[in-house]
Amino acid sequence: SYKEVWKSFAKNIFGNEDVKKALICSLFGGTSRELEGSLRLRGDIHILLMGDPSVAKSSFLKAVESLAPISVFTSGRGSSAAGLTAAIMRDPATGEFLLEGGAMVLADKGIVCIDEFDKMKSSDRVAIHEAMEQQTISIAKAGITAVLNSRTTVIAAANPSYGRFDSERSTYDNIDFQSTILSRFDMIFMLVDKSDKSLDEALGKHVIGVHQGNKNEKGDDNSELKRYIEYARENIHPNLNEEAKEFLANEYVGLRRNLGKNSPIPITVRQLEAMVRITEALAKIELNESANIEHAQEAVRLFKSSTVKAAHLNKNTDNVNVFGNSKEYRMRIKRLVEESIINMISIGESKKKNNVISEIMKLCNADYNTVDNIIKG
């Protein structure tokens, strides 16, 4: 059953039940569909774990890596756009150019775990946009034109902008990512290290028990769960019934109305597709070919406990002015603009101002006047 499966996952990590449920859904995945005209609807469920230090983000990634049929573990600090997607190499013997696939190509039909996701350059993160949504990587370099498959699930872990969550700042200021990358994650968890006496006591006992070997999970459980995941991914392809379709559509309309376009984490059609994929994954866990209303309700609950909760992490995020006109917002945009200019323009190179501003607006998700004023100084 669903409960037995998620309870057998990452036993050495204390609490975080919804995170475990979400990661199990990601391991099973939704239903991939091929449409007319070579279009593909992904079934992979991307998850972003953002939180304070020592909240087991890397441990969760390692737990996922150990269970995934195909997996690649990498760190954002040591990864580049070419390393994640594909690179053109020159053969030392013949002098010809060769195409070499990166982590997201090698993990086709598997999972890529990216730790320290916030340490990646913004230009490198942009490079994986196509791979995350269209599940392909297009290359046109050195006379080589190719489209590589990248049907890959992305599980990423990151720290907030200031290392730890700052309760005095809004969600927008705590998250140092553009909305273009955030919208591609099906679930975003904000893991805050809160001080609570009873919780700290229980956590302390659990950690000591693990170190003493009382809760060592190495054994047959992991191998059985891994085989179960492989079987479900290969043989079970659920579809939503009419009741589940109507429920998800109504929930999406309600989320759009309640959060609005000014949410620090955007609610778009991608988020409706995310709820569909989670619903299908929950049915797949139970080896059920039909996803029903119960699966849809649990999927919406998981989505609200992750992405929607993250958008309202700080009470001030309900006020648009907090992340639209605040000093922290302007400083953040200024930093992004400066980084973009350095990456776009080489020393001695010249570009038209309007072209530069247009490109920066797309990268930083900022309006024309804001970018123009920052460039003017």
C-alpha positions as CSV (number, residue, x, y, z in Angstrom):
1,S,0.0,0.0,0.0
2,Y,0.9,3.7,-0.3
3,K,1.6,4.0,3.4
4,E,3.8,0.9,3.5
5,V,5.9,2.1,0.6
6,W,6.7,5.6,1.9
7,K,7.3,4.3,5.4
8,S,10.0,2.0,4.1
9,F,11.8,4.9,2.4
10,A,14.7,6.7,4.1
11,K,14.0,5.3,7.6
12,N,17.1,6.8,9.0
13,I,15.7,10.3,8.4
14,F,13.5,11.6,11.2
15,G,10.1,13.2,10.3
16,N,9.5,15.1,7.1
17,E,6.7,12.7,6.1
18,D,5.3,14.8,3.2
19,V,8.8,15.1,1.7
20,K,9.2,11.3,1.8
21,K,5.8,10.9,0.2
22,A,6.7,13.4,-2.5
23,L,10.0,11.7,-3.3
24,I,8.4,8.3,-3.5
25,C,5.9,9.8,-6.0
26,S,8.9,11.1,-8.0
27,L,10.6,7.7,-7.9
28,F,7.4,6.1,-9.4
29,G,6.6,9.0,-11.7
30,G,3.4,9.8,-13.6
31,T,2.4,8.6,-17.1
32,S,4.4,9.9,-20.1
33,R,2.5,10.5,-23.3
34,E,3.5,10.9,-26.9
35,L,1.3,13.3,-28.8
36,E,0.9,14.1,-32.5
37,G,3.7,16.0,-34.1
38,S,6.5,14.5,-31.9
39,L,5.2,16.3,-28.9
40,R,5.7,14.7,-25.5
41,L,4.0,15.2,-22.2
42,R,6.4,14.3,-19.4
43,G,5.5,12.0,-16.6
44,D,8.6,12.8,-14.5
45,I,8.0,14.7,-11.2
46,H,10.7,17.3,-10.5
47,I,11.2,18.3,-6.8
48,L,13.2,21.2,-5.2
49,L,14.2,20.9,-1.6
50,M,15.2,24.3,-0.2
51,G,16.1,24.6,3.4
52,D,18.4,25.5,6.2
53,P,21.7,23.6,6.7
54,S,21.4,20.2,8.4
55,V,17.8,19.4,7.5
56,A,18.7,16.2,5.6
57,K,18.5,17.6,2.1
58,S,21.6,15.7,0.9
59,S,20.5,12.6,2.7
60,F,17.2,12.6,0.9
61,L,19.1,12.9,-2.4
62,K,21.3,10.0,-1.6
63,A,18.2,7.9,-0.5
64,V,16.6,8.7,-3.9
65,E,19.8,7.8,-5.8
66,S,20.0,4.4,-4.1
67,L,16.5,3.5,-5.1
68,A,16.3,4.9,-8.7
69,P,16.8,2.3,-11.5
70,I,19.1,4.8,-13.3
71,S,20.6,7.7,-11.3
72,V,23.3,10.3,-11.5
73,F,24.4,12.4,-8.5
74,T,26.1,15.7,-9.0
75,S,26.8,19.0,-7.2
76,G,25.8,22.4,-8.5
77,R,29.2,23.9,-7.5
78,G,31.0,21.4,-9.7
79,S,28.5,21.3,-12.6
80,S,28.4,23.5,-15.7
81,A,25.8,23.7,-18.5
82,A,27.9,21.5,-20.7
83,G,28.4,18.9,-17.9
84,L,24.6,18.7,-17.3
85,T,23.5,18.7,-20.9
86,A,26.1,17.9,-23.6
87,A,29.5,19.0,-24.7
88,I,31.4,19.1,-28.0
89,M,34.8,17.5,-27.7
90,R,37.7,17.2,-30.2
91,D,39.0,13.7,-30.9
92,P,42.8,13.9,-30.2
93,A,43.5,11.2,-32.8
94,T,41.5,12.4,-35.8
95,G,40.9,16.0,-34.9
96,E,37.1,15.6,-35.5
97,F,34.5,17.0,-33.2
98,L,32.5,14.5,-31.1
99,L,29.3,14.9,-29.1
100,E,29.5,13.8,-25.5
101,G,26.3,13.6,-23.3
102,G,26.2,15.1,-19.9
103,A,24.5,14.0,-16.7
104,M,20.9,14.6,-17.9
105,V,21.5,12.6,-21.1
106,L,23.3,9.7,-19.2
107,A,20.3,9.6,-16.8
108,D,17.7,9.2,-19.5
109,K,14.6,7.4,-18.1
110,G,16.2,7.8,-14.6
111,I,16.8,10.5,-12.0
112,V,19.4,13.3,-11.7
113,C,20.1,14.5,-8.1
114,I,21.6,17.9,-8.0
115,D,23.0,19.0,-4.6
116,E,23.9,22.7,-3.9
117,F,21.6,23.8,-6.7
118,D,21.8,27.4,-5.6
119,K,25.6,27.4,-6.2
120,M,25.2,27.0,-10.0
121,K,25.5,30.0,-12.2
122,S,22.2,31.4,-13.3
123,S,23.3,30.9,-17.0
124,D,23.9,27.2,-16.3
125,R,20.5,26.8,-14.7
126,V,18.9,28.3,-17.8
127,A,20.6,25.6,-19.9
128,I,18.5,22.8,-18.3
129,H,15.1,24.5,-18.9
130,E,14.5,22.6,-22.1
131,A,15.7,19.3,-20.6
132,M,13.3,19.7,-17.6
133,E,10.1,20.5,-19.6
134,Q,10.5,19.3,-23.2
135,Q,12.8,16.4,-22.1
136,T,15.2,17.0,-25.0
137,I,18.6,18.7,-25.3
138,S,19.2,20.5,-28.6
139,I,22.8,21.0,-29.8
140,A,24.0,23.2,-32.7
141,K,27.8,23.6,-32.3
142,A,30.9,23.1,-34.4
143,G,28.9,21.8,-37.4
144,I,27.0,19.2,-35.2
145,T,23.3,19.5,-35.0
146,A,21.5,17.0,-32.8
147,V,18.5,16.5,-30.4
148,L,19.3,14.2,-27.5
149,N,16.7,12.5,-25.3
150,S,16.7,13.6,-21.6
151,R,13.6,11.9,-20.1
152,T,14.9,12.6,-16.7
153,T,13.5,13.5,-13.3
154,V,15.3,16.3,-11.5
155,I,15.6,16.3,-7.7
156,A,17.5,19.4,-6.5
157,A,18.5,20.6,-3.1
158,A,19.4,24.3,-2.3
159,N,20.0,26.8,0.5
160,P,18.1,30.1,0.7
161,S,19.6,33.4,-0.5
162,Y,21.2,34.1,2.9
163,G,22.3,30.6,3.8
164,R,19.4,30.2,6.3
165,F,15.8,31.3,6.1
166,D,15.3,34.9,7.4
167,S,11.9,35.2,9.0
168,E,12.1,39.0,8.6
169,R,12.2,38.7,4.9
170,S,9.5,37.6,2.4
171,T,9.6,34.3,0.5
172,Y,10.5,36.2,-2.6
173,D,13.7,37.5,-0.9
174,N,14.6,34.2,0.6
175,I,14.4,32.4,-2.8
176,D,17.3,33.3,-5.1
177,F,15.8,31.7,-8.2
178,Q,14.0,33.0,-11.3
179,S,10.3,32.1,-11.8
180,T,11.2,30.4,-15.1
181,I,13.1,27.6,-13.2
182,L,10.7,27.5,-10.2
183,S,7.7,26.9,-12.4
184,R,9.3,23.7,-13.8
185,F,9.4,22.0,-10.4
186,D,6.3,20.1,-9.6
187,M,6.8,20.4,-5.8
188,I,8.9,22.9,-3.9
189,F,9.6,22.2,-0.2
190,M,10.8,24.8,2.3
191,L,12.6,23.0,5.1
192,V,13.0,25.3,8.1
193,D,15.0,24.3,11.1
194,K,12.7,25.5,13.9
195,S,13.6,25.2,17.6
196,D,11.0,23.0,19.4
197,K,11.9,21.2,22.7
198,S,9.8,18.1,22.2
199,L,10.7,17.8,18.5
200,D,14.4,18.3,19.3
201,E,14.3,15.6,22.0
202,A,12.7,13.1,19.6
203,L,15.2,14.0,16.9
204,G,18.1,13.6,19.3
205,K,17.0,10.1,20.4
206,H,16.4,9.1,16.7
207,V,19.9,10.3,15.6
208,I,21.6,8.5,18.6
209,G,19.6,5.4,17.8
210,V,20.8,5.4,14.1
211,H,24.4,5.9,15.2
212,Q,24.1,3.0,17.6
213,G,22.9,0.8,14.8
214,N,19.4,0.4,16.2
215,K,17.7,1.7,13.0
216,N,20.1,0.6,10.3
217,E,18.1,0.2,7.2
218,K,20.7,-1.6,5.1
219,G,19.2,-5.0,4.1
220,D,16.6,-6.5,1.9
221,D,14.0,-3.8,2.2
222,N,15.8,-1.4,-0.1
223,S,16.3,-4.1,-2.8
224,E,12.7,-5.2,-2.6
225,L,11.5,-1.6,-2.9
226,K,13.8,-0.9,-5.8
227,R,12.4,-3.9,-7.7
228,Y,8.9,-2.8,-6.9
229,I,9.7,0.7,-8.3
230,E,11.2,-0.8,-11.5
231,Y,8.2,-3.0,-12.1
232,A,5.7,-0.2,-11.6
233,R,7.6,2.3,-13.8
234,E,7.8,-0.3,-16.7
235,N,4.3,-1.9,-16.5
236,I,1.8,0.5,-14.9
237,H,0.5,3.5,-16.8
238,P,-2.5,5.0,-15.0
239,N,-5.1,7.4,-16.4
240,L,-7.4,9.8,-14.5
241,N,-11.1,8.9,-14.2
242,E,-13.7,11.6,-14.8
243,E,-14.2,12.4,-11.1
244,A,-10.5,13.0,-10.6
245,K,-10.2,15.2,-13.7
246,E,-13.1,17.5,-12.6
247,F,-11.6,17.7,-9.0
248,L,-8.1,18.7,-10.2
249,A,-9.5,21.3,-12.7
250,N,-11.6,23.0,-9.9
251,E,-8.6,23.0,-7.5
252,Y,-6.4,24.6,-10.1
253,V,-8.9,27.4,-10.7
254,G,-9.1,28.0,-6.9
255,L,-5.3,28.2,-6.6
256,R,-5.0,30.7,-9.4
257,R,-7.7,32.8,-7.8
258,N,-6.3,32.7,-4.3
259,L,-2.5,33.1,-5.0
260,G,-2.7,35.3,-8.1
261,K,0.0,36.3,-10.6
262,N,2.1,38.1,-7.9
263,S,2.9,34.9,-6.0
264,P,6.7,34.5,-5.4
265,I,6.2,31.0,-6.7
266,P,4.1,31.2,-9.9
267,I,0.9,29.1,-10.3
268,T,0.6,28.2,-14.0
269,V,-0.7,25.4,-16.2
270,R,2.5,23.6,-15.4
271,Q,1.3,23.3,-11.8
272,L,-2.0,21.7,-13.0
273,E,0.1,19.2,-14.9
274,A,2.1,18.7,-11.8
275,M,-1.0,17.7,-9.8
276,V,-2.0,15.3,-12.6
277,R,1.4,13.6,-12.5
278,I,1.3,13.3,-8.7
279,T,-2.2,11.8,-9.0
280,E,-0.9,9.2,-11.5
281,A,2.1,8.4,-9.4
282,L,-0.1,7.7,-6.4
283,A,-2.2,5.3,-8.5
284,K,1.0,3.7,-9.8
285,I,2.3,3.1,-6.3
286,E,-0.8,0.9,-5.7
287,L,-0.4,-0.7,-9.1
288,N,-3.7,0.8,-10.2
289,E,-4.3,1.6,-13.9
290,S,-7.0,4.1,-12.9
291,A,-6.4,7.2,-10.8
292,N,-9.4,8.0,-8.7
293,I,-10.7,10.9,-6.5
294,E,-8.8,9.7,-3.5
295,H,-5.5,9.8,-5.4
296,A,-6.4,13.3,-6.7
297,Q,-7.2,14.6,-3.1
298,E,-3.9,13.3,-1.8
299,A,-2.0,14.8,-4.8
300,V,-3.6,18.2,-4.1
301,R,-2.8,17.9,-0.4
302,L,0.9,17.2,-1.2
303,F,1.0,20.1,-3.7
304,K,-0.5,22.5,-1.1
305,S,1.8,21.3,1.6
306,S,4.8,21.9,-0.6
307,T,4.6,24.6,-3.3
308,V,1.6,26.5,-1.9
309,K,2.9,26.4,1.6
310,A,6.3,27.7,0.3
311,A,4.6,30.7,-1.3
312,H,3.1,31.6,2.1
313,L,6.1,30.8,4.2
314,N,6.2,34.4,5.5
315,K,2.9,36.2,6.3
316,N,4.2,39.3,4.5
317,T,4.1,37.5,1.1
318,D,0.4,38.3,0.8
319,N,1.4,41.9,0.3
320,V,2.6,42.5,-3.2
321,N,4.6,45.5,-2.3
322,V,6.8,43.4,0.0
323,F,8.4,41.6,-2.9
324,G,7.7,44.1,-5.6
325,N,9.1,47.3,-4.2
326,S,11.1,46.3,-1.1
327,K,14.8,47.2,-0.7
328,E,15.7,43.5,-0.6
329,Y,13.9,42.9,-3.9
330,R,15.7,45.8,-5.6
331,M,19.1,44.7,-4.3
332,R,18.4,41.1,-5.5
333,I,17.4,42.3,-9.0
334,K,20.4,44.6,-9.1
335,R,22.7,41.6,-8.3
336,L,21.0,39.5,-11.0
337,V,21.3,42.3,-13.6
338,E,25.0,42.8,-12.8
339,E,25.7,39.0,-13.1
340,S,23.8,38.9,-16.4
341,I,25.7,41.8,-17.9
342,I,29.0,40.2,-17.0
343,N,27.9,36.8,-18.6
344,M,26.5,38.5,-21.7
345,I,29.1,41.1,-22.6
346,S,32.9,40.4,-22.9
347,I,35.5,43.0,-22.3
348,G,35.7,45.3,-25.3
349,E,32.5,44.1,-26.8
350,S,29.6,46.4,-27.6
351,K,25.9,45.7,-27.8
352,K,22.8,47.8,-28.3
353,K,21.3,48.9,-25.0
354,N,17.7,47.9,-25.8
355,N,18.8,44.4,-26.9
356,V,20.7,43.9,-23.6
357,I,17.8,45.1,-21.5
358,S,15.4,42.8,-23.3
359,E,17.6,39.8,-22.6
360,I,18.1,40.7,-19.0
361,M,14.3,41.2,-18.5
362,K,13.8,37.6,-19.6
363,L,16.6,36.3,-17.3
364,C,15.7,38.3,-14.2
365,N,11.9,38.5,-14.6
366,A,12.0,42.3,-14.1
367,D,10.4,45.2,-15.9
368,Y,12.1,47.6,-18.4
369,N,12.3,50.6,-16.1
370,T,13.9,48.6,-13.2
371,V,16.6,47.2,-15.5
372,D,17.2,50.6,-17.2
373,N,17.6,52.4,-13.8
374,I,20.1,49.8,-12.6
375,I,22.2,50.1,-15.8
376,K,22.2,53.9,-15.5
377,G,23.4,53.5,-11.9
